[in-house]
Amino acid sequence: MRRRFRSELELGYFLVTILDVLIPYAFGTVAENSLTYNIYTSPSGIQVLDIQCSLDHYTTRFLNKEFDLVSSKNHKVVDFILTKDNPHFHNDFEKIQNEVKDRKLVVTGIALGGYIAILYTLWLHHTIDEKRKPDSKITTRPICITFGSPLLGDKALESAISERPEWKSSFLNVVSTSDPFACFFSSNTRYKPIGTFVFCTQSSGHTTFEDNDAILAILDKMASSRSGSNPGISRQMHDYENDLRSIRSNVLYRGACEVAGELDSNALREGITLQFREIGALDISNDLIEKLMEGEHEKMRKRMNTKRLEGNLNKRKIKMAKMELFISSRRSRRGYYDRFKSGPMTIDELSGHNEIINSHESLNQYWDEFVKEKQLMPQKEGVSLRKRWLYSGNNYRRMFEPLYIAEYYKKGNISYIENRPNRYRLLEKWWNEDKKNLNPNERKEKGPNVNDDSCFWARVEEALISLRILTNGSSSSNGVCEKEQKLDNFMTYMMHSVNDYSLSSDTFLEGSSLMQWWREYNAYKKGLCTSKFAEYMKSGRYKSYQ
């Protein structure tokens, strides 16, 4: 019999894969292991770290509330793992780290072992984020699969994890509706779920939820059933082997509730109701069902909006092509940055200038919306875009951000980089994250058409501001040292950019802002500047830069 469920609440192909391979193997390691922890390699080559807890000892501590609520405000999330009560894990912690470092890893555990597995996985994510540099290769993230683990975190922790999609997607909790341990904390406490929950019954029923309210509603039903029959918690582990066998032989069907780009509300309601009925939850409130339906409609709206933005990308490329012509036509004595900043000088230039302004405003609006959508629905780890979007976004940033900078300083503003629009920040961040595929040893022998650093002209403007403050003598002794240091740093940056060929050739045109800065700086120093960049300029070698 086919079952119709909401596709967004089901794990689809990924769930089928791990049901066939990872979950059975993970549970097998849990069932066979009698140590505090053990590391296995699955037939598919994935490492599995199984964490065990003695139910007799730890259940008593758990029921005595010795296991603290974990909050995002509490950064010592692995203190419990490293205590004397877990000597194997404590003594071998560094050894474990070395064994699982930079390898595909599944962390698993049953009951309180799952509790520790979640804490350890959170710690791994935090460690990866702290060590990863913006332009470094993306590190393989761990996956955590638990069996009957109780809830461990509060709303603050759940929210913090939800803001990090690469964290949230790595937690899968398998829960039998007859397992009392999993429902020890429910909606009447401060504890909140983390990740995706696969609920199963002894009669082969199973369903999957990601929505916290739905998960808590099911845990409430489980707790209510337990309090009515057998309120105690057994020291014996629930046997998930039969549950997993039934899930594998009866895979969830991805029901199609979408009609012409929209969700069929009747089919959607039916699918949600069937999900609850599948595991015996028959009296779920209509308010919860309405909330889940609205969540699905919102996801559909975001998907449709993303498709619209993708479709409009080609139209934006036409505006980018016109910008390239504008850059080429203004590359005479001053370069396109300074020509744009000074404004049109002829009637013919006025038409082209206004067209570029209109294109700039349109593209800014498009990429603002695009970036917001990608933050809400990231494509992959590190909130990166697909290659096509990355390339287009990077070209937009490099060509058009200088125009934004020109308008910014033309209005008398300062400190652009500190006030930089989010669209430019994120497009650059995502581009740098994806540069791992480029050859770091590949050396350029010619400058690009536009500067690699889209904030280049902001750095020039700030150098001009600092220099003129020094020239006018309007700074205290401490201020003089600070401004001098800024100019030294700027020249170091310039020499590095020259050596890397990251500057466009119009940077050194005689009418450019950079050359204006150099003439004023050389006069301020009375020709006595000795930095490498100053020597480069005084020797005239900049004239051959291309």
PyMOL commands that set and color helices and strands:
alter all, ss='L'
color gray80, all
select helices_A, chain A and resi 7-9+12-20+22-32+55-63+87-91+93-100+112-131+155-162+165-168+212-229+241-248+265-278+286-329+335-342+347-376+381-383+387-410+417-419+422-437+456-472+477-499+505-508+513-524+532-538+541-544
alter helices_A, ss='H'
color red, helices_A
select strands_A, chain A and resi 5-6+37-41+47-51+105-110+143-147+171-176+196-200+206-209+254-255+258-259+262-263
alter strands_A, ss='S'
color yellow, strands_A
deselect
rebuild
show_as cartoon
